[in-house]
Amino acid sequence: MNIRTFALRRLQPFALGFTLLSCLLFRFAALPVHAQSNGTSAGGNWTQYEYEDKMTAARNVRFELISNAGQHDLYSQSRVEILCENGHWKGSNFTPGGRLGPPTHPGFWGQPKMEVMVRVDNRHHNQGWNWNGRFLAMDKGTTRELIGARIFNVEFLGPSGPQIAEFSPGGIDLTRVSKACGLVPKKH
């Protein structure tokens, strides 16, 4: 028996244990997502999810808005999420239904950013949102515009060029958002 065969035989129990442990971790990692699947309507096209962090007892609330139905492209399942903890806004994310293109520029601290164009009702503006490869982190000002808007569109860079995700955010219960996140609509 050569040294390679000896080493492989010695590692087989560890490989089996590692595979079993990986499967268990994957199974338990999926549990919190499944536990949050019972969302309630937050008004309009919004869904609200609430859960308590088992370690910190923090009350977490997530408001989710799926892009408008009826689009026949890859980005018809884009979504916006507003994340709140203990009555305070924690962050907001825009997640496209498909892959994001590469970042367009570095931020002040060197983090990757993507320049997007945002339409809020009849106003347009450009924003630089932090890019992590799967989603874009939205700023608080745009989030405040979003909760008070009837139309919210995001033009972002997909793998094959500019893409537009269209949302209808009107009808969210602003009292719920204020209580869960401390956010009020931005006035123009």
Backbone as ProteinMPNN parsed JSONL, in Angstrom:
{"seq_chain_A": "MNIRTFALRRLQPFALGFTLLSCLLFRFAALPVHAQSNGTSAGGNWTQYEYEDKMTAARNVRFELISNAGQHDLYSQSRVEILCENGHWKGSNFTPGGRLGPPTHPGFWGQPKMEVMVRVDNRHHNQGWNWNGRFLAMDKGTTRELIGARIFNVEFLGPSGPQIAEFSPGGIDLTRVSKACGLVPKKH", "coords_chain_A": {"N_chain_A": [[0.854, -1.164, 0.0], [0.632, 2.134, -0.96], [1.64, 5.457, 0.093], [-0.281, 7.37, -0.58], [-2.713, 5.913, -0.901], [-2.928, 4.988, 1.723], [-3.287, 7.44, 3.091], [-5.704, 8.315, 1.977], [-7.474, 6.34, 2.906], [-7.355, 6.823, 5.624], [-8.569, 9.309, 5.751], [-11.203, 8.92, 4.944], [-13.309, 8.421, 6.945], [-13.464, 11.014, 8.051], [-14.195, 12.543, 5.827], [-16.742, 11.496, 5.3], [-18.021, 12.243, 7.673], [-17.773, 15.029, 7.481], [-19.322, 15.506, 5.177], [-21.855, 14.683, 6.09], [-22.203, 16.512, 8.206], [-22.202, 18.907, 6.728], [-24.572, 18.595, 5.239], [-26.461, 18.606, 7.327], [-26.052, 21.199, 8.394], [-26.825, 22.733, 6.173], [-29.515, 22.024, 6.064], [-30.492, 23.025, 8.539], [-29.872, 25.703, 8.227], [-31.725, 26.467, 6.373], [-34.059, 26.497, 7.807], [-34.777, 28.999, 9.274], [-35.576, 30.623, 7.12], [-37.745, 29.195, 6.154], [-39.366, 29.369, 8.4], [-40.092, 32.008, 8.303], [-41.862, 32.172, 6.268], [-44.548, 32.685, 6.485], [-45.937, 35.255, 5.761], [-47.708, 38.377, 6.232], [-50.192, 40.537, 4.84], [-49.203, 43.829, 4.182], [-50.52, 45.887, 3.184], [-51.478, 47.147, -0.032], [-49.258, 45.91, -2.464], [-47.446, 44.839, -0.724], [-45.727, 42.645, 1.55], [-45.438, 41.586, 4.892], [-43.075, 40.341, 7.158], [-42.401, 38.912, 10.288], [-40.232, 38.189, 12.98], [-38.515, 36.834, 15.831], [-35.252, 37.203, 16.983], [-33.546, 34.481, 18.15], [-31.269, 34.486, 19.756], [-30.674, 37.16, 20.54], [-33.1, 38.242, 21.152], [-34.141, 40.242, 19.638], [-36.586, 42.098, 17.878], [-37.407, 41.532, 14.687], [-38.388, 42.855, 11.584], [-39.479, 42.52, 8.283], [-40.247, 44.058, 5.296], [-41.543, 43.297, 2.177], [-41.552, 43.754, -1.324], [-42.588, 42.65, -4.379], [-41.676, 42.788, -7.817], [-43.722, 44.124, -10.516], [-46.191, 41.959, -11.909], [-46.65, 40.135, -14.991], [-44.641, 40.9, -16.656], [-42.424, 39.615, -19.075], [-39.772, 39.024, -18.895], [-36.494, 38.2, -17.598], [-36.199, 39.679, -15.277], [-38.592, 39.957, -13.934], [-39.191, 39.066, -11.425], [-37.958, 40.643, -9.562], [-37.166, 42.165, -6.397], [-37.814, 44.3, -3.572], [-36.627, 44.885, -0.359], [-37.269, 45.948, 2.92], [-35.594, 46.239, 5.847], [-35.878, 45.918, 9.32], [-35.171, 46.495, 12.8], [-36.052, 46.141, 16.105], [-37.729, 48.455, 16.037], [-36.308, 50.244, 14.457], [-34.919, 51.374, 11.357], [-32.903, 49.213, 9.52], [-31.787, 48.59, 7.078], [-32.094, 48.506, 3.459], [-32.768, 46.571, 0.579], [-32.3, 45.991, -2.906], [-33.059, 43.419, -4.979], [-32.365, 41.824, -7.937], [-34.251, 39.804, -10.302], [-32.592, 38.199, -11.733], [-29.122, 37.822, -12.586], [-26.794, 40.331, -11.455], [-25.012, 42.921, -13.16], [-21.5, 43.881, -13.396], [-19.927, 45.926, -10.788], [-20.014, 49.529, -11.064], [-18.373, 51.553, -10.133], [-15.986, 52.452, -7.522], [-16.824, 52.992, -4.071], [-16.614, 55.577, -1.515], [-15.106, 54.424, 0.557], [-13.939, 52.428, -0.848], [-15.546, 50.232, -1.355], [-17.433, 48.19, -3.644], [-19.679, 49.725, -5.956], [-22.806, 50.334, -7.661], [-24.079, 52.353, -10.156], [-27.316, 53.424, -10.386], [-30.444, 54.265, -11.98], [-33.232, 55.79, -10.655], [-36.718, 55.858, -10.656], [-39.194, 57.648, -9.159], [-42.431, 58.004, -8.917], [-43.043, 60.742, -10.839], [-40.461, 61.678, -10.891], [-36.94, 61.502, -11.515], [-33.769, 60.193, -10.589], [-30.241, 59.652, -10.074], [-28.473, 57.126, -8.304], [-25.879, 55.825, -6.265], [-25.521, 52.679, -5.332], [-24.465, 50.312, -2.881], [-22.837, 47.376, -3.927], [-23.033, 43.855, -3.88], [-22.864, 41.663, -5.469], [-25.09, 39.932, -5.484], [-27.227, 41.487, -4.627], [-28.289, 44.951, -4.324], [-27.546, 47.442, -1.999], [-29.77, 49.69, -0.79], [-30.162, 53.24, -0.22], [-31.235, 55.188, 2.659], [-32.767, 57.509, 2.101], [-33.873, 57.015, -0.473], [-35.385, 54.8, 0.202], [-37.293, 55.976, 1.872], [-38.559, 57.57, -0.04], [-39.63, 55.56, -1.64], [-41.642, 54.284, -0.003], [-43.643, 56.152, -0.021], [-44.489, 56.344, -2.615], [-46.252, 55.869, -5.788], [-45.356, 54.784, -8.126], [-42.401, 53.037, -8.734], [-39.414, 52.574, -10.158], [-36.443, 50.855, -11.116], [-33.521, 51.26, -12.833], [-30.905, 49.3, -13.701], [-27.661, 47.766, -14.085], [-27.531, 44.851, -15.843], [-26.203, 41.559, -16.729], [-26.142, 41.676, -19.505], [-26.456, 44.321, -20.152], [-28.292, 47.456, -19.582], [-31.166, 47.097, -17.478], [-34.62, 47.163, -16.468], [-36.529, 47.238, -13.578], [-39.821, 47.165, -12.523], [-42.038, 48.517, -10.13], [-44.99, 48.634, -8.05], [-45.555, 50.351, -5.47], [-47.575, 51.557, -3.995], [-50.026, 51.907, -1.372], [-49.023, 50.715, 0.935], [-49.192, 50.148, 4.436], [-48.565, 52.814, 6.213], [-48.462, 53.323, 8.935], [-47.723, 50.879, 10.075], [-45.129, 50.658, 8.998], [-43.888, 52.87, 10.132], [-44.033, 52.22, 12.854], [-42.582, 49.776, 12.944], [-40.134, 50.429, 11.78], [-39.487, 53.1, 12.097], [-39.679, 54.845, 9.976], [-40.8, 57.418, 7.769], [-42.653, 58.644, 4.928], [-40.784, 60.375, 2.406], [-41.083, 63.748, 1.753], [-41.68, 65.759, -1.135]], "CA_chain_A": [[0.0, 0.0, 0.0], [1.45, 3.346, -1.014], [1.292, 6.507, 1.06], [-1.523, 8.045, -1.019], [-3.826, 5.039, -0.544], [-3.004, 5.016, 3.182], [-3.847, 8.734, 3.493], [-7.125, 8.356, 1.59], [-8.242, 5.48, 3.814], [-7.403, 7.472, 6.929], [-9.429, 10.485, 5.655], [-12.578, 8.565, 4.579], [-14.297, 8.713, 8.004], [-13.606, 12.462, 8.184], [-14.94, 13.025, 4.662], [-18.139, 11.131, 5.508], [-18.523, 13.112, 8.737], [-17.883, 16.384, 6.938], [-20.476, 15.524, 4.268], [-23.056, 14.63, 6.926], [-22.299, 17.8, 8.892], [-22.594, 19.914, 5.727], [-26.006, 18.398, 4.945], [-27.228, 19.065, 8.485], [-25.978, 22.653, 8.449], [-27.661, 23.255, 5.1], [-30.906, 21.806, 6.462], [-30.851, 23.951, 9.606], [-29.782, 27.067, 7.701], [-32.948, 26.736, 5.632], [-35.194, 26.596, 8.718], [-35.281, 30.348, 9.515], [-36.268, 31.109, 5.93], [-39.047, 28.535, 6.128], [-40.159, 29.883, 9.513], [-40.558, 33.336, 7.962], [-42.656, 32.112, 5.05], [-45.933, 33.07, 6.758], [-46.053, 36.7, 5.759], [-49.042, 38.965, 6.236], [-50.303, 41.705, 3.97], [-48.898, 45.116, 4.81], [-51.21, 46.866, 2.359], [-51.033, 47.175, -1.417], [-48.535, 44.705, -2.895], [-46.409, 44.58, 0.257], [-45.872, 41.562, 2.521], [-44.663, 41.839, 6.105], [-42.611, 39.159, 7.873], [-41.895, 39.245, 11.616], [-39.656, 37.091, 13.738], [-37.665, 37.236, 16.941], [-33.938, 36.579, 16.984], [-33.492, 33.594, 19.316], [-30.117, 34.79, 20.611], [-30.681, 38.524, 21.085], [-34.499, 38.605, 21.4], [-34.475, 41.418, 18.833], [-37.789, 41.963, 17.041], [-37.055, 41.851, 13.308], [-39.499, 42.981, 10.647], [-39.049, 42.692, 6.896], [-41.292, 44.383, 4.335], [-41.089, 42.844, 0.862], [-42.349, 44.147, -2.484], [-42.179, 41.944, -5.594], [-41.926, 43.617, -9.002], [-45.016, 43.94, -11.165], [-46.406, 40.737, -12.686], [-46.995, 40.365, -16.39], [-43.446, 41.102, -17.459], [-41.976, 38.319, -19.573], [-38.327, 38.963, -18.939], [-35.809, 37.587, -16.472], [-36.224, 40.525, -14.097], [-39.958, 40.171, -13.467], [-39.299, 38.691, -10.02], [-37.113, 41.488, -8.718], [-37.853, 42.529, -5.159], [-37.252, 45.282, -2.657], [-36.852, 44.512, 1.028], [-36.944, 46.928, 3.954], [-35.245, 45.444, 7.023], [-35.964, 46.734, 10.531], [-34.899, 45.769, 14.033], [-36.436, 46.861, 17.33], [-38.332, 49.747, 15.743], [-35.395, 51.106, 13.706], [-34.511, 50.946, 10.019], [-31.59, 48.578, 9.522], [-31.275, 48.622, 5.716], [-33.018, 48.15, 2.377], [-32.072, 45.906, -0.519], [-32.926, 45.717, -4.19], [-32.544, 42.157, -5.51], [-32.928, 41.561, -9.253], [-34.685, 38.429, -10.518], [-31.477, 37.496, -12.365], [-27.79, 38.258, -12.149], [-26.379, 41.726, -11.588], [-23.785, 43.179, -13.89], [-20.398, 44.251, -12.503], [-20.036, 47.267, -10.203], [-19.63, 50.586, -11.999], [-17.349, 52.411, -9.552], [-15.763, 52.223, -6.095], [-17.367, 53.984, -3.153], [-15.651, 56.397, -0.765], [-14.226, 53.525, 1.308], [-13.426, 51.398, -1.744], [-16.516, 49.164, -1.584], [-17.992, 48.287, -4.995], [-20.993, 50.36, -6.084], [-23.411, 50.363, -8.986], [-24.893, 53.538, -10.43], [-28.646, 53.068, -10.866], [-31.385, 55.368, -12.139], [-34.45, 55.483, -9.916], [-37.899, 56.678, -10.936], [-40.172, 57.696, -8.078], [-43.556, 58.698, -9.547], [-42.607, 61.459, -12.043], [-39.113, 62.206, -10.687], [-35.839, 60.584, -11.788], [-32.459, 60.576, -10.06], [-29.227, 58.601, -10.051], [-27.985, 56.758, -6.98], [-24.811, 54.831, -6.198], [-25.859, 51.714, -4.277], [-23.439, 49.306, -2.619], [-23.013, 46.162, -4.728], [-22.363, 42.687, -3.307], [-22.916, 40.561, -6.429], [-26.44, 39.36, -5.515], [-28.211, 42.549, -4.422], [-27.784, 46.304, -4.131], [-28.01, 48.035, -0.751], [-30.381, 50.987, -1.06], [-29.974, 54.27, 0.804], [-32.429, 55.489, 3.462], [-33.587, 58.513, 1.412], [-34.651, 56.346, -1.53], [-36.37, 53.959, 0.889], [-38.379, 56.861, 2.303], [-39.304, 57.929, -1.254], [-40.335, 54.346, -2.068], [-42.858, 53.977, 0.763], [-44.669, 57.151, -0.309], [-44.665, 56.434, -4.07], [-47.181, 54.999, -6.519], [-44.514, 54.133, -9.131], [-40.995, 52.953, -8.351], [-38.673, 51.779, -11.134], [-34.995, 50.855, -10.949], [-32.733, 50.854, -13.996], [-29.623, 48.819, -13.211], [-26.863, 47.062, -15.075], [-27.559, 43.392, -15.831], [-25.049, 41.003, -17.429], [-26.148, 42.018, -20.934], [-26.737, 45.736, -20.33], [-29.294, 48.04, -18.68], [-32.446, 46.418, -17.253], [-35.528, 47.96, -15.642], [-37.479, 46.535, -12.724], [-40.943, 48.072, -12.241], [-42.764, 48.202, -8.904], [-46.152, 49.439, -7.671], [-45.481, 50.309, -4.014], [-48.677, 52.263, -3.337], [-50.948, 51.172, -0.507], [-48.423, 50.155, 2.153], [-49.688, 50.722, 5.682], [-47.473, 53.65, 6.722], [-48.418, 53.201, 10.392], [-46.91, 49.682, 10.343], [-43.738, 50.953, 8.66], [-43.405, 53.813, 11.143], [-43.88, 51.481, 14.123], [-41.548, 48.727, 12.835], [-38.852, 50.904, 11.249], [-39.244, 54.512, 12.358], [-39.601, 55.551, 8.686], [-41.958, 58.13, 7.235], [-42.378, 58.982, 3.519], [-40.041, 61.61, 2.132], [-41.903, 64.73, 1.042], [-40.991, 66.545, -2.192]], "C_chain_A": [[0.904, 1.233, 0.0], [0.908, 4.397, -0.048], [-0.016, 7.208, 0.708], [-2.751, 7.221, -0.642], [-4.029, 5.039, 0.963], [-3.673, 6.302, 3.668], [-5.329, 8.822, 3.152], [-7.981, 7.513, 2.521], [-8.385, 6.12, 5.19], [-8.378, 8.655, 6.915], [-10.889, 10.148, 5.36], [-13.582, 8.82, 5.704], [-14.525, 10.214, 8.187], [-14.414, 13.046, 7.039], [-16.422, 12.711, 4.81], [-18.767, 12.02, 6.577], [-18.718, 14.537, 8.262], [-19.091, 16.506, 6.021], [-21.774, 15.528, 5.065], [-23.269, 15.957, 7.652], [-22.733, 18.906, 7.934], [-24.07, 19.808, 5.407], [-26.871, 18.91, 6.091], [-27.223, 20.587, 8.59], [-26.841, 23.297, 7.379], [-29.133, 23.142, 5.469], [-31.331, 22.815, 7.525], [-30.752, 25.404, 9.16], [-31.05, 27.438, 6.956], [-34.146, 26.922, 6.557], [-35.664, 28.022, 8.979], [-36.018, 30.923, 8.316], [-37.662, 30.496, 5.861], [-39.954, 29.083, 7.232], [-40.733, 31.254, 9.199], [-41.533, 33.325, 6.786], [-44.111, 32.523, 5.251], [-46.057, 34.578, 6.875], [-47.503, 37.138, 5.797], [-49.04, 40.184, 5.323], [-50.019, 42.969, 4.78], [-49.555, 46.243, 4.028], [-50.63, 46.904, 0.957], [-50.394, 45.857, -1.809], [-47.447, 44.277, -1.913], [-46.749, 43.394, 1.154], [-44.947, 41.866, 3.695], [-44.338, 40.505, 6.772], [-42.042, 39.61, 9.203], [-41.324, 38.003, 12.265], [-38.771, 37.655, 14.834], [-36.346, 36.488, 16.836], [-33.802, 35.775, 18.269], [-32.339, 33.922, 20.266], [-30.22, 36.158, 21.277], [-32.073, 38.992, 21.501], [-34.901, 39.883, 20.662], [-35.713, 41.114, 17.997], [-37.43, 42.453, 15.646], [-38.3, 41.863, 12.436], [-38.906, 43.219, 9.266], [-40.283, 42.961, 6.047], [-40.753, 44.027, 2.95], [-42.089, 43.254, -0.215], [-41.766, 43.45, -3.707], [-42.526, 42.832, -6.787], [-43.23, 43.228, -9.677], [-45.067, 42.655, -11.979], [-46.723, 41.109, -14.13], [-45.807, 40.651, -17.268], [-42.929, 39.721, -17.867], [-40.467, 38.227, -19.661], [-37.783, 38.365, -17.645], [-36.004, 38.371, -15.18], [-37.631, 40.787, -13.559], [-40.138, 39.753, -12.012], [-38.302, 39.441, -9.146], [-37.884, 41.817, -7.452], [-37.076, 43.595, -4.404], [-37.602, 44.817, -1.257], [-36.433, 45.676, 1.93], [-36.763, 46.133, 5.238], [-35.189, 46.339, 8.253], [-35.72, 45.86, 11.754], [-35.224, 46.656, 15.217], [-36.92, 48.279, 17.06], [-37.467, 50.703, 14.951], [-35.07, 50.502, 12.349], [-33.099, 50.405, 10.087], [-30.951, 48.611, 8.134], [-32.367, 48.256, 4.725], [-32.195, 47.574, 1.238], [-32.941, 45.838, -1.753], [-32.261, 44.455, -4.73], [-33.175, 41.917, -6.871], [-33.363, 40.098, -9.36], [-33.607, 37.581, -11.16], [-30.168, 38.028, -11.823], [-27.6, 39.758, -12.329], [-25.157, 41.798, -12.489], [-22.688, 43.555, -12.904], [-20.619, 45.631, -11.887], [-19.524, 48.305, -11.196], [-18.535, 51.498, -11.461], [-17.127, 52.052, -8.088], [-16.409, 53.337, -5.272], [-16.246, 54.713, -2.428], [-14.639, 55.524, -0.028], [-13.706, 52.378, 0.45], [-14.385, 50.257, -2.015], [-17.09, 49.3, -2.993], [-19.4, 48.884, -4.974], [-21.489, 50.215, -7.51], [-24.266, 51.618, -9.085], [-26.215, 53.057, -11.015], [-29.438, 54.347, -11.111], [-32.69, 54.923, -11.478], [-35.551, 56.429, -10.372], [-38.847, 56.527, -9.76], [-41.291, 58.597, -8.568], [-43.055, 59.418, -10.803], [-41.224, 62.088, -11.908], [-38.085, 61.108, -10.967], [-34.58, 61.101, -11.101], [-31.534, 59.372, -10.084], [-28.751, 58.384, -8.626], [-26.83, 55.784, -7.152], [-25.092, 53.905, -5.034], [-24.739, 50.704, -4.122], [-23.822, 47.986, -3.286], [-22.341, 45.006, -4.009], [-22.409, 41.477, -4.23], [-24.291, 39.937, -6.557], [-27.524, 40.42, -5.357], [-27.496, 43.881, -4.286], [-28.383, 46.856, -2.846], [-28.489, 49.455, -1.044], [-30.089, 51.961, 0.092], [-31.302, 54.569, 1.502], [-33.339, 56.499, 2.773], [-34.451, 57.902, 0.319], [-35.705, 55.444, -0.918], [-37.556, 54.794, 1.342], [-39.213, 57.335, 1.116], [-40.181, 56.756, -1.706], [-41.646, 54.143, -1.325], [-43.971, 54.996, 0.538], [-45.04, 57.232, -1.782], [-45.79, 55.531, -4.587], [-46.42, 54.18, -7.555], [-43.083, 54.167, -8.631], [-40.308, 52.024, -9.342], [-37.179, 51.924, -10.86], [-34.363, 50.401, -12.252], [-31.329, 50.542, -13.496], [-28.911, 48.069, -14.32], [-26.973, 45.555, -14.851], [-26.354, 42.868, -16.601], [-24.979, 41.414, -18.903], [-26.496, 43.484, -21.183], [-27.806, 46.233, -19.369], [-30.603, 47.242, -18.666], [-33.303, 47.32, -16.376], [-36.451, 47.024, -14.876], [-38.548, 47.544, -12.323], [-41.728, 47.578, -11.036], [-43.963, 49.131, -8.75], [-46.246, 49.427, -6.146], [-46.65, 50.958, -3.279], [-49.502, 51.349, -2.457], [-50.332, 50.569, 0.737], [-48.977, 50.882, 3.369], [-48.549, 51.493, 6.355], [-47.363, 53.615, 8.243], [-47.569, 52.001, 10.791], [-45.43, 49.962, 10.102], [-43.131, 51.888, 9.701], [-43.13, 53.093, 12.464], [-42.709, 50.498, 14.06], [-40.168, 49.281, 12.499], [-38.513, 52.342, 11.612], [-39.125, 55.34, 11.09], [-40.916, 56.236, 8.368], [-41.626, 58.472, 5.78], [-41.639, 60.303, 3.394], [-40.919, 62.528, 1.289], [-41.064, 65.468, 0.012], [-41.738, 67.81, -2.459]], "O_chain_A": [[1.805, 1.367, 0.827], [-0.157, 4.226, 0.546], [-0.772, 7.598, 1.597], [-3.724, 7.765, -0.121], [-5.164, 5.085, 1.438], [-4.527, 6.262, 4.553], [-6.121, 9.339, 3.939], [-9.086, 7.915, 2.887], [-9.418, 5.973, 5.843], [-8.959, 8.98, 7.951], [-11.747, 11.017, 5.513], [-14.636, 9.397, 5.436], [-15.649, 10.642, 8.449], [-15.229, 13.944, 7.249], [-17.27, 13.544, 4.491], [-19.893, 12.493, 6.421], [-19.711, 15.182, 8.6], [-19.812, 17.502, 6.079], [-22.691, 16.288, 4.755], [-24.389, 16.465, 7.705], [-23.55, 19.753, 8.297], [-24.756, 20.826, 5.311], [-27.888, 19.567, 5.865], [-28.261, 21.198, 8.844], [-27.516, 24.294, 7.639], [-29.912, 24.061, 5.215], [-32.411, 23.398, 7.428], [-31.482, 26.253, 9.671], [-31.415, 28.612, 6.912], [-35.164, 27.461, 6.124], [-36.869, 28.261, 8.915], [-36.999, 31.646, 8.49], [-38.638, 31.18, 5.552], [-41.158, 29.243, 7.031], [-41.757, 31.635, 9.767], [-41.982, 34.388, 6.357], [-44.837, 32.692, 4.272], [-46.26, 35.11, 7.967], [-48.409, 36.382, 5.445], [-47.993, 40.782, 5.072], [-50.517, 43.153, 5.89], [-49.197, 47.41, 4.186], [-49.427, 46.715, 0.773], [-50.939, 44.794, -1.513], [-46.613, 43.435, -2.246], [-47.914, 43.166, 1.479], [-43.824, 42.339, 3.516], [-45.208, 39.649, 6.932], [-41.285, 40.58, 9.258], [-41.862, 36.905, 12.12], [-38.336, 38.805, 14.773], [-36.329, 35.275, 16.623], [-33.929, 36.327, 19.362], [-32.436, 33.656, 21.464], [-29.888, 36.3, 22.454], [-32.206, 40.037, 22.139], [-35.885, 40.529, 21.021], [-35.867, 40.01, 17.474], [-37.18, 43.641, 15.443], [-39.157, 40.985, 12.543], [-37.971, 44.001, 9.093], [-41.245, 42.194, 6.071], [-39.639, 44.412, 2.594], [-43.301, 43.121, -0.045], [-40.594, 43.634, -4.035], [-43.535, 43.537, -6.775], [-43.772, 42.148, -9.442], [-44.102, 42.304, -12.659], [-47.025, 42.262, -14.437], [-45.927, 40.65, -18.493], [-42.994, 38.772, -17.084], [-39.94, 37.424, -20.431], [-38.537, 38.065, -16.719], [-35.976, 37.787, -14.097], [-37.836, 41.74, -12.808], [-41.169, 40.069, -11.419], [-37.858, 38.932, -8.117], [-39.113, 41.755, -7.433], [-35.869, 43.765, -4.573], [-38.731, 44.404, -0.993], [-35.39, 46.297, 1.729], [-37.678, 45.431, 5.669], [-34.539, 47.385, 8.241], [-36.013, 44.664, 11.758], [-34.734, 47.781, 15.321], [-36.556, 49.206, 17.783], [-37.84, 51.863, 14.778], [-34.959, 49.284, 12.205], [-32.203, 51.045, 10.637], [-29.727, 48.653, 8.012], [-33.428, 47.761, 5.104], [-31.081, 48.021, 0.964], [-34.155, 45.651, -1.669], [-31.045, 44.42, -4.918], [-34.398, 41.814, -6.967], [-32.897, 39.252, -8.596], [-33.697, 36.354, -11.133], [-30.114, 38.61, -10.74], [-28.169, 40.369, -13.233], [-24.37, 40.855, -12.568], [-22.92, 43.549, -11.695], [-21.41, 46.42, -12.403], [-18.703, 47.999, -12.06], [-17.838, 52.15, -12.238], [-17.983, 51.417, -7.472], [-16.521, 54.476, -5.725], [-15.067, 54.485, -2.7], [-13.451, 55.844, 0.01], [-13.093, 51.448, 0.974], [-14.078, 49.385, -2.828], [-17.222, 50.418, -3.492], [-20.203, 48.584, -4.091], [-20.712, 50.002, -8.44], [-25.075, 51.903, -8.203], [-26.23, 52.358, -12.029], [-29.144, 55.388, -10.524], [-33.179, 53.82, -11.718], [-35.35, 57.64, -10.463], [-39.252, 55.418, -9.409], [-41.128, 59.816, -8.631], [-42.672, 58.747, -11.761], [-40.849, 62.936, -12.718], [-38.328, 59.934, -10.69], [-34.353, 62.309, -11.04], [-31.981, 58.225, -10.112], [-28.639, 59.325, -7.841], [-26.818, 54.999, -8.101], [-24.924, 54.29, -3.877], [-24.132, 50.285, -5.108], [-24.969, 47.543, -3.217], [-21.2, 45.14, -3.567], [-22.034, 40.377, -3.824], [-24.64, 39.453, -7.633], [-28.621, 40.27, -5.895], [-26.274, 43.942, -4.151], [-29.59, 46.752, -2.626], [-27.719, 50.307, -1.487], [-29.809, 51.551, 1.219], [-32.368, 54.235, 0.985], [-34.561, 56.37, 2.847], [-35.63, 58.233, 0.198], [-36.806, 55.328, -1.455], [-38.703, 54.366, 1.21], [-40.428, 57.488, 1.234], [-41.33, 56.945, -2.103], [-42.667, 53.857, -1.952], [-45.125, 54.73, 0.873], [-45.824, 58.098, -2.17], [-46.214, 54.581, -3.928], [-46.775, 53.036, -7.839], [-42.605, 55.199, -8.161], [-40.584, 50.824, -9.367], [-36.713, 52.979, -10.429], [-34.629, 49.297, -12.728], [-30.649, 51.405, -12.939], [-29.494, 47.777, -15.364], [-26.564, 45.042, -13.809], [-25.552, 43.666, -17.085], [-23.895, 41.491, -19.481], [-26.802, 43.855, -22.316], [-28.188, 45.518, -18.443], [-31.078, 46.778, -19.703], [-32.78, 48.144, -15.627], [-37.072, 46.132, -15.453], [-38.238, 48.636, -11.846], [-42.046, 46.394, -10.924], [-43.963, 50.258, -9.245], [-46.943, 48.584, -5.581], [-46.703, 50.909, -2.05], [-49.664, 50.165, -2.752], [-51.047, 49.962, 1.534], [-49.203, 52.092, 3.33], [-47.677, 50.898, 6.988], [-46.285, 53.853, 8.788], [-46.783, 52.083, 11.734], [-44.577, 49.56, 10.894], [-41.981, 51.71, 10.102], [-42.111, 53.336, 13.11], [-41.931, 50.395, 15.009], [-39.151, 48.697, 12.874], [-37.367, 52.763, 11.453], [-38.537, 56.421, 11.112], [-41.995, 55.717, 8.654], [-40.451, 58.581, 5.427], [-41.847, 61.226, 4.181], [-41.431, 62.129, 0.243], [-39.893, 65.768, 0.246], [-41.326, 68.603, -3.306]]}, "name": "protein", "num_of_chains": 1, "seq": "MNIRTFALRRLQPFALGFTLLSCLLFRFAALPVHAQSNGTSAGGNWTQYEYEDKMTAARNVRFELISNAGQHDLYSQSRVEILCENGHWKGSNFTPGGRLGPPTHPGFWGQPKMEVMVRVDNRHHNQGWNWNGRFLAMDKGTTRELIGARIFNVEFLGPSGPQIAEFSPGGIDLTRVSKACGLVPKKH"}
